[in-house]
């Protein structure tokens, strides 16, 4: 058995890369998620080229799913009938190596070196392994892989083998493999439904060094093609064989390589799918993409990748002085957010991106509320394309609204193709706020870009149809107040409540935004059938919106009646019983003051112009004592508001929790993929928290403050075609334009114009008052100086 001669130490701390030295088989499921590569269209989990050992295989195409029945103990009108699950499609990562007929398997022999590194600047995953077979034959294997940001359908792998001590016969098997068995060892409902052999072979072909497989799903009827081609470099003659069958295409390369020689294989992969195109058409599409990749060549693909990332970092980089581990984690987060959305092109951004099968590959409100703000100010084209996907599903949202007895569009709680897939009403369809979240993302994108074409073709219609839904979902009561009853806000531990404040405030913004765009663009209003009577109704509903407030406590209830609920007994709740949803019945959670994730506190952030500073401080302290953070969505938002009200140490702790959720596997489920919203929370905590970024009414404002543990914070943003930078120290903030026209900004309430000449402004002091407390045992891990120094010693 294995004698790796290496001790796995976990991820090393480095500002521009994620590196793991040594081999830890038990950690593979986690590292495969962290080392995943994607461009928003193709996703490759970071499995070893040899395919085994492995944690969880995974190759994904955005939007490609299989359909299955949703079982119900008791049916009911309006329940979704079909679920959708992301499919592990044909795996092209597999390259097996035999050294004198002994397979390279990291569980056997001796690995004197094993090093994997994800490089945030080159966009590649590199590996170096020195391995001695059980009979003592030594080789060095060097690999590098990428999923191209510039050639959407393409992935590529460079695989090199060098004999270290003697001449060796090497055999390489390069595969396309469909219907890999995928095992699940968990009953966690947040994990994907395993699919057994979901792909049906329709075509296979192999010739020379190239092969194509075409499959379709059994039920959803989607069709996909995977193709591979190879460029082989070796010092001597080779023997090759290629063949293809329904679920496997394999190129076998045999060669004698002398000591000091080298075998190098560059493998090009192309993927495509369609709900309508024929087998010949998809085959042609994949082969054409391969032709383009071969023409570009490996070196060209690498150069294009780096140029793409150079431009991304020039707009989006965040520099943190004083915490090397946090610096690495924030860049890791930004890199994976880019991978999730860069080339999605009118497809969804799933909750796990394309890094794993968690949540069945579904997209949620996470996209619009957490991920799209990051992309809007860094990679606005990706934000636009994600919103175009929402627009492409409007017909399904209208059908869902009609089924529910509503007007306009009711967007799904969870979905891949736009149809509702949530089988649990209280924490699913009842969370109508997703429609307002989409509206909010539309308005933010339009304010940040001035994209008239998007407003005309997509944005206005999204705003109008969601406004119609709110106007029909709510009602005017006998006091003339507009109520929205029986809904679930962001906190899934308080379901089917009346007048959830987050929902009501977001709906109000939605109604006003729809009325504004129709007033400003009467041509679009006529096209969408929105007359003055309808606009007046929207404005009246917004003006009369119920926003509950308890004057005795000076607190906003999360929803009506919430403050009368019994308190949860945190002292009697064992640490192993979190998350509560896996250990207690929902009905008990629903009737207690226990909060899964930021809800009212999220309203303080996104609708902050509806609260006074004193109200924010009191509300934050109250809900801080009742929020258990059973969701990875929470820490980033809590960081933002903790910073705003002056609890900077606490904000620092929450920022680190959000940024390190996946690298530390805080929720013990990163094996199923990374948490895109929590990764976005790292940006939110830094830029909206310590940077104080707000965008109410399209006016960018900043209220920066820095915790004592950090020396400085620097970040870059894009707004209306201008790139600018904000640098924060403890005493002042410096703003300057990097590229583009001057901008009018606000700093701690003071309006100013930023140009290429840096503007330095002082940071006022704040008295935060007493520190809030968290439920027993649910406080975030402290970022102590000793812990920061520990990772600083690893800094290269």
C-alpha angles and dihedrals in degrees: 000000000000123000100176095173085212134101113217106229100179125241117346119228114249130144100233106026146043112227133181120188120198131019124280111173092191090057096052096097090056097042092046088062094045092046094047118131124209144153098199092267103054124033125191120186114223097256119151115266090242088062091224137106092036141153104210125347116225139172114160139185115204110252095009109127146149123235126227138170120271108225120220128187086212123015124222139185112274096021112138110249102201134049127204127216129188113247126228095228131198110320114226097169093085116114113157123195129205118193109200087335094311113117117231102243119162090216091066136049122015127302109199090178133021119164130166124183133182108206115208093196100048097033093226137120112225130192135186121188130175106195135179116202120228087264093051104258110145129210137168115223119195121183137174128183137183141180105216121242090191101043101045099198096047138095124167140191130197112204122187130180126189125184108226106194111015146003110290140189109232127193121191124192115197114192147192102202126185130190097023110185111256118196126197121201098184140080092202105135089217091068124090123266107252113240120209113219096329095174125084116201115237105164140009131180135167133178134155105338096331134090138173131198124188122195139170132204116252099232111015090045095220116154127213137180129205123189136180137193132177141212111202125200120185137147096235142027123302139203117219137183129180130188139163137205134168098289103014139054116178135184112197118199121188122185141156108233120191124222106278091026129107142214114210124184124182111199119198119198129193128190135185139157140186141178092216113023122103129243093258091048094051091044090052091048093053094045091049091052089051089052091055092048093050089050091052092044129202095288091049093050091050092049093049090049093053093046090052091051094045088060093046095052091046087064104031113029121131119200119199122189117203105027115064095181092053090047091055093045094052093051089045088054094049092048093053093045089054090049091052096054113016099098102012088118103188095342127111126264103233122219089251096034108220094311100100146343097267117138087016088280092291128156118228137178085284088088099059098034102041112012103038096056087060093048093042091061097036111025105014095173089064091050090050092051093050089053090047087059089056090050091050089059095051093110091058091046090051091049090050091050091050090049089053093048094253137123126235121015130327108193119212126260091224130006149135101204099026099269119116112262101173112117093189115073102196095054093028129039091011087068091084090160088091088081092055090045089057090049090050091052091050092053093046092050093048092048092049097046111021086222101176094178091056092048091050098044103032119354102063093049092050090052094047097046093048091047089054090053092053092047090056097039094053130052141200110251127213090275092055093252120137111235132190106198134182100027137129120231126202090291105084091191090071106053135178094009132159121252101354102197096221091051094045095048093046091047089051091054089047093053093047093046092052091049091048096051092047091050093047093043108037089169090063092043090056091046091052095043095242109149130186092265091058092046091051090052091053092050092047091051091049093048092048097042113142113241107177119219131178107216094187093059095028088230135124109232112229085235136344111301096010094118090055093057119106118262120254114247099240094169090061094047113098116224091240090060092073127132087054094204090069094050109031133049115261092232090064093048091049093060098047135077094249120126124205096197142350108302112145086025090056088054088054087059105039096032097030093138087070094063135062120233091252092051090051092052094049094043093048093051093048096050094039087068092054105038114100097181096227084157127068087221094073111067096062093054093045088052091054096052095038087057093046094053092044105258092129098163090054091046089053091053092049093046089054092048092053093045094045099039092109101030089053093034089229094176096039094235106090087114086080094053142290123296105246094190093051090048087052087049088065089061091042092051093049102038103027093030110042091013092047093217115178128168105193111162093357093294113125111221133174133202102178125191128163129211116240092247093067125068098203143339124214126182139169130218140178122224128168091345094309123116114208139169133223120200119189130195128168093271107032148009124227121207127188140158116246096186134355139024127335117275133212109230137167124233116192089331096315116117117220142156120245120208136162087287107084116248116209118201130179123247113229121225121251132203106216096186122215116356114254121237132225131221111285110286095003101095115122120257110270119245094226121186090244091055093048091049090050091062094038088065089060092051113118 
